[in-house]
Amino acid sequence: MTDVVDADELLRRIRVARDWAAEREAGTGGLSGTDGSAGTPAADIDRVVFSVVREVLDEIINPGTHSRQQ
């Protein structure tokens, strides 16, 4: 990736990635590495991973608006 992008394009790309992660988390975008069966261990792991990715991207878009859990 050698394209130079401005801040608006970067934000657009982050939002697209966040929306994609939200779809995957909800199970509407298929599940990687599984047969798509809900409730399987791999599907549960995928859901958690995409949830974390979505939360990180949300924090980039709206810094400081999310609670920190410890």
N, C-alpha and C positions, 0 to 999 in steps of 0.2 A: 504494500500500500504506500504509494509515493504521492498521492494526491494531497495538495494543500487545501484545507477546508477552513472556513471561517466559523466563528462561534455558533451562528445560527444553524449551520449544517451539522455541526457536532452535536448540538442539542437535539436536532431532529433525529439523528442516528441513535442517540441514547434513548430517546422516547420510543423509537421503533423497536429497539432491543428490549426495552422494558415491557412493551405491549406483547412482544413475542414470548418473553419469559412468563408473563401472566397467563397467556393462552396455554403454554406448556404446563404450568402449575395447575391450571384448572382441568387439564387433561383433554382439551379440545384440539390440541395440535399434535396429538400422537405422543408416544413415549419412546425415548431412545433406548435401545438395548433390551426391549421387552416385547412381548407379544401384544401389548396394549391392554392386558387384563388388569382392571382396577383392583387394588388391594394386594397385589403381589409385592414382595419385598423390593424388587427393582423399581416398580412403579412408585412405591412410597418414597424411596430414596430420590428418584427423579423429582417428585413433587417438592420435597424439602429443598433440593438443590436449586430448582427454579424459583422457589419462594425466596431463598437467600439472594439470588441474583437480582430478582425484581426489587427486593428491599434495598440493595446496594444502589441500584440505578435510581430508585426513588430518592434516596438520600443525596445523590449527585444532583438531581434536578431540583430538589427542595431541601437544601441543607438545614439541619437543625430542627426539622419539624417532626422527626421520628424519635420515639422514646428508645433509650438504650436499655436492653435487658442484660442482666449479668447473672 
